[in-house]
Amino acid sequence: MTTDIQIENLKCGGCAATIKKGLLSLENIEDITVDVEKSIVSVTSNKDVLESVKEKLSKLGYPEVGDKNTVLHKAKSFVSCAVGRMDS
């Protein structure tokens, strides 16, 4: 099953790299694609992992569109972006 989640604060490939790395640490995730232009994360899994994926995205600084996008989320996404650029 593939689920698409539109997120806030996604800016670049560095952000995408951080998101992929973070989500692959969760159980039951088979594949992840990140569309930077549309700010959509697609997660393929054999189980319902939607809530844990949304929670992880929020902790990384990329909350789902419609959820609270606080200054803390924006700061975390800035750091995640920088780290992702260094790792990629």
MOSULKA-V785317 format. One record per pair of residues at least 12 apart in sequence whose ideal C-beta (glycine too) atoms are under 8 Angstrom apart, sorted by the first residue. I is the first residue (numbers start at 1). J is the second residue. Records with the same first field share a line. If there is no record, write none. Layout:
I: J ; J
//
This chain:
1: 44 ; 45 ; 46 ; 48
2: 42 ; 43 ; 44
3: 42 ; 43 ; 45 ; 50 ; 53
4: 40 ; 41 ; 42
5: 40 ; 41 ; 42 ; 43 ; 50 ; 53 ; 54 ; 57 ; 64
6: 38 ; 39 ; 40 ; 64 ; 65
7: 39 ; 40 ; 41 ; 57 ; 62 ; 63 ; 64 ; 65
8: 39 ; 62 ; 63 ; 64 ; 65 ; 67 ; 69 ; 73 ; 77
9: 61 ; 62 ; 63 ; 69 ; 73 ; 74 ; 77
10: 34 ; 36 ; 39 ; 62 ; 77
11: 36 ; 77 ; 81
12: 36 ; 81 ; 84 ; 85
13: 36 ; 84 ; 85 ; 88
14: 80 ; 81 ; 82 ; 83 ; 84 ; 85 ; 86 ; 87 ; 88
15: 34 ; 36 ; 62 ; 77 ; 80 ; 81 ; 84
16: 34 ; 36 ; 84
17: 84 ; 85 ; 87 ; 88
18: 60 ; 80 ; 81 ; 83 ; 84 ; 87
19: 32 ; 34 ; 41 ; 57 ; 60 ; 62 ; 80 ; 84
20: 32 ; 34
21: 84 ; 87
22: 56 ; 57 ; 59 ; 60 ; 80
23: 41 ; 43 ; 53 ; 56 ; 57
25: 56
26: 49 ; 52 ; 53 ; 56
27: 49
28: 45 ; 46 ; 47 ; 49
29: 43 ; 44 ; 45 ; 49 ; 53
30: 44 ; 45 ; 46
31: 43 ; 44
32: 44
39: 65
41: 53 ; 57 ; 62
54: 67
58: 73
59: 76
60: 76 ; 77 ; 80
61: 73 ; 74 ; 75 ; 76 ; 77 ; 78 ; 79 ; 80
62: 77 ; 80
//
